[in-house]
Amino acid sequence: MTKRKNIAIMGAGLVGSLLSLYLAKRGHKVDLYERRPDLRRNIVDGGRSINLALSDRGWRALRGIGIEEDVRQVAIPMHGRMMHDEQGTLTFQPYGKEGQSIYSVSRSGLNAALMNLSEPNPDITYHFSRQAMDVNLRTNEVQLRSLETDQTETIQPDLLFGADGAFSVVRGAMQKTERYNYEQSYLEYGYKELSIPATPEGGWAIEKHALHIWPRGKYMMIALPNLDGSFTCTLFFPYEGEPSFAAINNENDLLAFFREVFPDALPLMPTLAQDYFTNPIGSLVTVKCFPWSYEGKALLIGDASHAVVPFYGQGMNAGFEDITVLDQMLEGFEGDDWDALFKAFERSRKPNADAIADLAVMNFIEMRDKVADPRFLLRKKIEGKISAQYPDRWIPLYSMVTFTDLPYSYALAAGQQQDRIMKKVMRHIRSIEDYDKPEVQKLLEKQLIQKEKLKKYNAGQI
């Protein structure tokens, strides 16, 4: 056991709230400081609530603290993608094997559930409407301003965790230290939250157990189900050009555009104009930085250390996995060398954080450009056949990321290798029947043997 610490977590979002439960379980005293008011009593960040896709890595973190079943009560399984083409024709693409699904959850709903589970713990205290004005990493002092009273206070915890998101104040302090590496990049796309309401009977207007996608090449719209029968829709759209946010200036422009490109969705969206012109345009940023810690006193976690765009549905899951990995390290941690612990944690997680950031951008291109391409769909079917024939030698990239705990960095490398193999195999395939041709099977077996050799070489086994 380690000495009991007074810990401050900046940010009471999903990662901060779950982290408080894990740290309190280890016997520490935890205070969470959140700039926003209590979201259980106030509407927070209206129009920016992209629904979350909870998958295996996230479930494992919830299971580790004993709250998996509580969260399942407010989650809707989505068994695959439902593609909507320009004529409204539907195509369903399963996510994985039978029984494998991702789960739609409301960001605010899950955050509120985690707060409700944390707050009764006497070792966890929430402080809302507290803005961090300054962080002194050398002394671990944080100056806070109450947004309700405008009074300031200074806290000095033993340990400071920055779970305060992509624009972290704690990370901002680290960026002022020597030899700090920081990179941020924005997509030329923003997002706008829209909605499909429940039917008059209170049901779902489109298939409930699917993530709906309207892919249109240079842009797309998605929709995820909510418990009340509604869908939260998100339009991912260029900032400039034609079409773009800049090109739609009034309701007539908006309705004409939706009538042309999303004809089956338009009749389901009676509040489209109100949603579109009321809700803000959100930006899509990737953040990479290193190190994540400072002298054993402060540690970044979640989006504060590795913000990613939402196109693999892994932002929250990656943040939750951070907590799982940190807790595993705390399991065997003795003494008081938090600097060594934090350094081991950041070395372990950094390659995986970079990998999921790159995978997320790659998946955006796939979702908006390729998922409606017949050739791409054929390739997915062929890959499914390979996986079924060689289950121990071939796991599709999406399944590695979403339905396993394989490191993201391994998934990225293996996925790139499998992509090279698929390009070679697909040169010999024009239809699904071609898969069983002897020359295709011979080529595939040769490629898989080379794949196994490379895997063993990289593992130092040959």
C-alpha positions in Angstrom: 0.0 0.0 0.0 1.1 3.6 -0.7 0.7 6.5 1.6 -2.7 8.1 1.4 -2.6 11.2 -0.8 -4.7 14.3 -1.1 -5.4 14.4 -4.9 -6.9 17.1 -7.0 -8.4 16.3 -10.4 -8.9 19.2 -12.8 -12.0 18.3 -14.8 -15.1 16.4 -13.6 -16.0 15.0 -17.0 -16.2 11.3 -17.9 -12.5 10.6 -17.3 -12.1 12.7 -14.2 -15.2 11.2 -12.6 -14.2 7.6 -13.3 -10.7 8.3 -12.2 -12.0 9.6 -8.8 -13.6 6.3 -8.2 -10.5 4.3 -8.9 -8.2 6.6 -6.8 -10.7 6.6 -3.9 -10.8 2.8 -4.1 -7.0 2.9 -3.6 -7.5 4.8 -0.3 -6.8 8.4 -1.5 -8.7 11.6 -0.8 -10.0 13.1 -4.1 -11.3 16.6 -4.9 -12.6 17.3 -8.4 -12.7 20.9 -9.7 -14.9 21.6 -12.7 -15.2 24.9 -14.6 -18.9 24.2 -15.6 -21.8 24.1 -13.2 -23.2 20.7 -12.1 -24.6 19.2 -15.4 -27.2 17.3 -13.4 -28.9 20.6 -12.6 -27.9 22.7 -15.6 -27.8 22.3 -19.3 -24.1 22.3 -20.2 -22.5 22.8 -23.6 -25.8 22.6 -25.4 -25.5 21.5 -29.1 -22.1 19.9 -28.6 -23.2 16.5 -27.2 -22.0 14.0 -29.9 -23.3 10.7 -28.6 -20.6 8.3 -27.4 -19.9 4.8 -28.7 -19.0 2.7 -25.7 -17.0 -0.4 -26.7 -15.0 -3.1 -25.0 -12.1 -1.0 -23.6 -14.6 1.3 -22.0 -16.7 -1.5 -20.6 -13.6 -3.1 -19.0 -12.9 0.1 -17.1 -16.5 0.3 -15.9 -16.4 -3.4 -14.9 -13.2 -2.8 -12.9 -15.0 -0.4 -10.6 -18.2 -2.6 -10.5 -20.5 -0.2 -12.4 -20.8 -2.0 -15.7 -24.4 -3.2 -15.2 -25.5 0.2 -14.0 -24.3 1.8 -17.2 -25.8 -0.9 -19.4 -29.2 0.2 -18.2 -28.7 3.5 -20.1 -26.9 2.2 -23.2 -28.4 1.0 -26.5 -26.5 -1.7 -28.5 -25.7 -0.9 -32.1 -24.9 -4.1 -34.1 -23.5 -2.3 -37.2 -23.6 0.6 -39.6 -26.8 1.4 -41.5 -25.8 3.2 -44.7 -28.3 5.6 -46.3 -27.6 6.4 -50.0 -28.9 9.4 -51.9 -32.1 7.6 -52.9 -32.7 6.5 -49.3 -31.7 2.8 -50.0 -30.4 1.1 -46.8 -27.4 -1.2 -46.5 -26.4 -2.8 -43.2 -22.8 -3.6 -42.3 -22.3 -5.6 -39.1 -19.5 -4.4 -36.9 -18.1 -7.7 -35.9 -19.0 -11.3 -35.2 -22.4 -12.4 -33.9 -23.0 -10.8 -30.6 -20.5 -8.0 -31.0 -21.9 -4.5 -30.7 -20.9 -1.0 -29.7 -23.3 1.0 -27.4 -24.8 4.4 -27.8 -24.7 6.4 -24.6 -25.5 10.0 -23.9 -22.3 11.9 -22.8 -24.2 13.9 -20.2 -26.2 10.9 -19.1 -23.1 8.8 -18.5 -21.3 11.7 -16.9 -24.3 12.2 -14.5 -24.3 8.5 -13.7 -20.6 8.5 -12.8 -21.1 11.6 -10.6 -24.0 10.0 -8.8 -21.9 6.9 -8.2 -18.9 9.0 -7.0 -20.5 11.6 -4.9 -21.7 9.4 -1.9 -18.2 8.3 -1.4 -16.8 10.3 1.6 -13.4 10.4 0.0 -14.7 12.1 -3.2 -15.8 15.8 -3.3 -17.0 17.8 -6.3 -16.4 21.5 -6.7 -18.4 23.0 -9.6 -18.0 26.4 -11.3 -14.3 26.5 -10.4 -12.1 27.9 -13.1 -8.3 27.1 -12.9 -6.6 30.5 -13.4 -3.0 29.4 -12.8 -1.0 26.2 -12.2 2.4 26.3 -10.5 3.9 22.9 -11.3 6.9 23.3 -9.0 4.8 23.8 -5.9 1.6 22.1 -7.2 -0.4 25.1 -6.3 -3.5 25.8 -8.4 -5.3 29.2 -8.2 -9.0 28.8 -8.7 -11.8 31.3 -9.3 -15.4 30.7 -8.4 -17.6 31.6 -11.3 -20.5 32.0 -8.9 -18.9 34.4 -6.3 -15.8 35.6 -8.3 -13.7 34.8 -5.2 -10.3 33.1 -5.6 -8.7 30.3 -3.7 -5.4 28.5 -3.9 -5.2 24.7 -3.4 -2.0 22.6 -3.0 -2.7 18.9 -3.3 -0.1 16.2 -3.0 -0.9 15.0 -6.5 -2.5 16.9 -9.4 -4.3 15.1 -12.3 -5.2 17.0 -15.5 -8.4 15.5 -16.8 -9.5 18.8 -18.2 -9.8 18.0 -21.9 -8.3 19.0 -25.1 -7.6 22.6 -24.0 -6.2 21.5 -20.6 -5.0 24.2 -18.2 -2.7 21.7 -16.5 -1.1 20.9 -19.9 -0.9 24.6 -20.6 1.4 24.9 -17.6 3.5 21.9 -18.8 3.9 23.5 -22.2 5.8 26.3 -20.5 8.5 23.9 -19.2 11.7 23.1 -21.1 11.8 20.5 -23.9 8.1 20.0 -23.9 6.7 18.6 -27.2 3.2 19.7 -28.3 1.3 19.4 -31.5 -2.3 20.1 -32.4 -4.0 19.8 -35.7 -7.5 20.7 -36.8 -9.5 19.1 -39.6 -10.9 21.4 -42.2 -14.3 20.1 -41.0 -16.6 21.2 -38.2 -19.7 19.5 -36.8 -23.2 20.6 -36.1 -25.6 18.7 -33.8 -29.0 18.0 -35.2 -31.8 15.7 -34.1 -34.5 13.2 -35.2 -37.3 13.2 -32.6 -39.2 10.1 -31.4 -42.3 9.1 -33.3 -45.7 10.2 -31.9 -46.0 6.8 -30.2 -42.6 7.3 -28.5 -40.6 4.9 -30.7 -37.6 5.2 -33.0 -38.2 6.5 -36.5 -35.4 4.5 -37.9 -33.6 1.3 -36.9 -32.8 1.5 -33.2 -29.9 -0.9 -33.0 -27.6 0.7 -35.6 -25.3 3.6 -36.1 -26.8 5.4 -39.1 -24.5 7.0 -41.7 -25.3 9.2 -44.7 -21.9 9.1 -46.5 -21.5 11.7 -49.2 -17.9 11.7 -50.2 -16.6 15.0 -48.9 -19.0 15.2 -45.9 -21.4 13.0 -44.0 -24.1 12.8 -41.3 -24.5 10.2 -38.6 -27.2 9.4 -36.1 -27.1 7.5 -32.8 -30.1 6.3 -30.8 -31.2 7.7 -27.5 -33.4 5.9 -24.8 -36.3 8.3 -25.3 -36.8 7.3 -29.0 -34.9 10.2 -30.5 -31.6 10.2 -32.4 -28.7 12.6 -31.9 -27.5 13.5 -35.4 -24.2 15.0 -36.3 -23.4 16.7 -39.6 -19.6 16.7 -40.3 -19.2 19.4 -42.9 -16.4 21.5 -44.4 -16.0 25.1 -43.0 -15.5 26.6 -46.4 -16.2 25.8 -50.1 -19.3 24.4 -51.8 -21.1 22.8 -50.0 -20.0 23.9 -46.6 -21.2 25.7 -43.4 -20.2 29.0 -45.1 -22.4 28.3 -48.1 -25.6 27.7 -46.2 -26.9 31.1 -45.1 -30.6 30.7 -44.6 -33.4 28.2 -44.2 -34.1 27.9 -47.9 -30.4 27.0 -48.6 -30.6 24.4 -45.8 -33.8 22.7 -46.9 -32.7 22.7 -50.5 -29.4 21.1 -49.6 -31.0 18.4 -47.3 -33.7 17.7 -49.9 -31.0 16.9 -52.4 -28.5 15.0 -50.4 -30.3 13.6 -47.4 -33.9 13.1 -48.8 -34.9 10.2 -46.5 -33.7 12.1 -43.4 -35.3 15.5 -44.0 -38.9 14.3 -43.3 -37.8 13.0 -40.0 -36.2 16.3 -38.8 -39.0 18.8 -38.1 -36.7 21.0 -36.0 -33.8 20.9 -38.6 -33.7 24.7 -39.2 -33.9 25.5 -35.5 -31.2 23.0 -34.7 -29.0 24.1 -37.5 -29.1 27.8 -36.9 -29.1 27.6 -33.1 -26.5 25.0 -32.3 -22.8 26.1 -32.6 -20.3 24.6 -35.0 -17.9 22.4 -33.1 -14.2 22.0 -34.1 -12.4 18.7 -34.6 -8.9 18.7 -33.1 -6.1 16.2 -32.5 -3.6 16.8 -29.7 -0.3 15.0 -29.3 2.1 15.9 -26.5 4.9 14.6 -24.3 5.7 14.2 -21.5 2.4 13.8 -19.7 3.8 14.2 -16.2 5.9 16.6 -14.2 8.3 15.4 -11.5 5.9 13.0 -9.9 3.5 15.8 -8.9 1.2 16.1 -11.9 -0.1 13.8 -14.6 -2.3 14.4 -17.7 -4.9 11.8 -18.6 -7.6 11.4 -21.2 -8.1 14.1 -23.8 -5.7 16.4 -21.9 -2.9 14.2 -23.1 -4.3 12.8 -26.3 -7.4 14.4 -27.8 -8.6 12.6 -30.9 -11.3 13.2 -33.5 -14.5 11.1 -32.9 -14.5 8.9 -36.0 -13.4 5.6 -34.4 -15.6 6.2 -31.4 -12.5 5.7 -29.2 -11.9 9.0 -27.4 -13.8 8.1 -24.3 -12.7 4.5 -24.5 -9.1 5.5 -24.8 -9.4 7.8 -21.8 -11.1 5.0 -19.8 -8.3 2.6 -20.8 -5.8 5.1 -19.4 -7.5 4.6 -16.1 -7.4 0.8 -16.4 -3.7 0.8 -17.2 -2.9 3.3 -14.4 -4.8 1.2 -11.9 -3.0 -1.9 -12.9 0.3 -0.1 -12.2 -1.0 1.0 -8.9 -1.8 -2.6 -8.0 1.8 -3.4 -7.5 3.0 0.1 -6.5 4.7 0.4 -3.2 6.6 3.3 -1.6 6.2 6.9 -2.8 8.1 7.2 -6.1 5.2 8.7 -8.1 7.6 10.1 -10.6 8.7 6.6 -11.7 5.1 5.4 -11.8 4.0 8.4 -13.9 6.9 8.0 -16.3 6.2 4.3 -16.7 2.5 5.1 -17.4 3.2 7.7 -20.0 5.8 5.5 -21.8 3.2 2.7 -21.9 0.4 4.8 -23.2 2.0 7.4 -25.6 2.5 5.0 -28.6 -1.1 3.8 -28.3 -2.5 7.3 -27.9 -0.6 8.4 -31.1 -1.9 5.3 -32.9 -5.6 5.8 -32.1 -5.2 9.5 -33.1 -4.0 8.4 -36.6 -6.6 5.6 -36.8 -9.4 8.1 -36.1 -8.5 10.3 -39.0 -8.1 7.3 -41.3 -11.6 6.1 -40.3 -13.1 9.5 -41.1 -11.9 9.0 -44.7 -13.4 5.5 -44.7 -16.8 6.6 -43.3 -17.4 9.6 -45.6 -15.8 8.3 -48.8 -15.7 4.5 -49.0 -18.5 2.8 -47.1 -20.9 3.3 -50.0 -18.4 2.0 -52.6 -19.4 -1.4 -54.0 -15.8 -2.4 -54.3 -15.1 -1.5 -50.7 -18.1 -3.4 -49.6 -16.9 -6.5 -51.5 -13.5 -6.1 -49.9 -15.2 -6.1 -46.4 -17.0 -9.3 -47.2 -13.8 -10.9 -48.4 -12.0 -9.8 -45.2 -14.9 -11.3 -43.2 -14.4 -14.6 -45.0 -10.6 -14.5 -44.3 -11.3 -13.8 -40.6 -13.8 -16.7 -40.4 -11.4 -19.1 -42.1 -8.3 -18.0 -40.1 -9.7 -16.7 -36.8 -6.3 -17.0 -35.0 -4.4 -15.3 -37.8 -6.6 -12.5 -39.0 -8.6 -10.0 -36.9 -10.1 -7.1 -38.9 -8.7 -3.7 -37.9 -12.1 -2.4 -36.7 -12.5 -5.5 -34.5 -8.9 -5.2 -33.1 -9.7 -1.6 -32.1 -13.2 -2.0 -30.9 -13.6 -5.6 -29.5 -10.2 -6.5 -28.1 -7.7 -5.0 -25.6 -4.8 -5.3 -28.1 -2.7 -2.2 -27.9 -3.8 0.5 -30.4 -0.2 0.6 -31.7 -0.3 -3.1 -32.5 -3.7 -2.7 -34.2 -2.4 0.1 -36.4 0.7 -1.9 -37.5 -1.3 -5.1 -38.0 -4.0 -3.2 -39.9 -1.5 -1.6 -42.2 0.0 -5.1 -42.9 -3.4 -6.6 -43.5 -4.3 -3.7 -45.8 -1.3 -4.5 -48.0 -2.4 -8.2 -48.1 -5.9 -7.2 -49.0 -4.7 -5.1 -51.9 -2.9 -8.0 -53.4 -5.8 -10.4 -52.8 -8.4 -8.1 -54.3 -6.5 -7.8 -57.6 -7.7 -11.4 -58.2 -11.3 -10.9 -57.0 -14.2 -9.5 -59.0 -17.0 -11.2 -57.0 -17.5 -13.0 -53.7 -17.3 -16.3 -55.5 -13.7 -15.6 -56.6 -12.6 -16.1 -53.0 -12.7 -19.9 -53.3 -10.5 -20.0 -56.4 -7.4 -22.1 -55.8 -5.0 -19.3 -57.0 -6.7 -16.9 -54.5 -6.4 -19.3 -51.6 -2.7 -20.1 -52.5 -1.9 -16.4 -52.6 -3.7 -15.8 -49.3 -1.9 -18.6 -47.6 1.5 -17.3 -48.8 0.7 -13.8 -47.5 -0.5 -15.1 -44.1 2.8 -17.1 -43.7 4.8 -14.0 -44.4 2.5 -12.1 -41.9 3.3 -14.6 -39.2 7.0 -14.5 -39.9 7.0 -10.7 -39.6 5.0 -10.9 -36.4 7.5 -13.3 -34.8 10.4 -11.2 -36.1 9.0 -8.0 -34.5 8.5 -9.9 -31.3 12.1 -11.0 -31.3 11.2 -14.7 -31.7 13.2 -15.2 -34.9 
